[in-house]
Amino acid sequence: MTGGRTLVIGIGNPDRGDDAFGRIVARAVAKRAPPGVACLEHDGEPAALMDGWQGAARVVLIDAVRSGRAPGEIVRFDLSRQPLPEDVAPCSTHAFGLAQAVELARVLGTLPPWVRFIGVEGAVFDIGADLSPPVLAAKGAVVDEILESLGAGREAGDATVSR
């Protein structure tokens, strides 16, 4: 991809098992991201997400989901063309979540032109837990997929920022 600011936003709570997946992936992508790609670790607060992606040309959102699929299964959606399906619920403690933030931004005309969502089905969301084995096994594939979509080599990119 070329032109415009690109953001990779890993969403989740770092202290709740599989909910940390998005943040862990964003951190790994940041180590190999090409120039012009910023990687953010984000708590998922919707208004801050909407503010954070303002002016971006491309956004990749990564989060753990609960949809009834097998733990570790990866789902992908082009949010610039479709809403996040109702059966895919990113894990959030916010009543107003990622799906609603995307749709509000779409209505307001502030949704970036290219938005992709990559989720992994979580299994363990307990406070203090580590990533479950199936979610940990999905990490490498998701990192590689994101880097490939960004045209990344092995060079270092922008630092990861937590919110």
Secondary structure as UniProt FT lines:
FT   STRAND          5..11
FT   TURN            14..15
FT   HELIX           17..20
FT   HELIX           21..30
FT   TURN            31..32
FT   TURN            35..36
FT   STRAND          37..42
FT   HELIX           46..52
FT   TURN            53..55
FT   STRAND          56..66
FT   TURN            71..72
FT   STRAND          74..78
FT   TURN            79..81
FT   TURN            86..87
FT   STRAND          89..90
FT   HELIX           98..108
FT   STRAND          114..121
FT   TURN            127..128
FT   HELIX           133..150
FT   STRAND          160..162
//
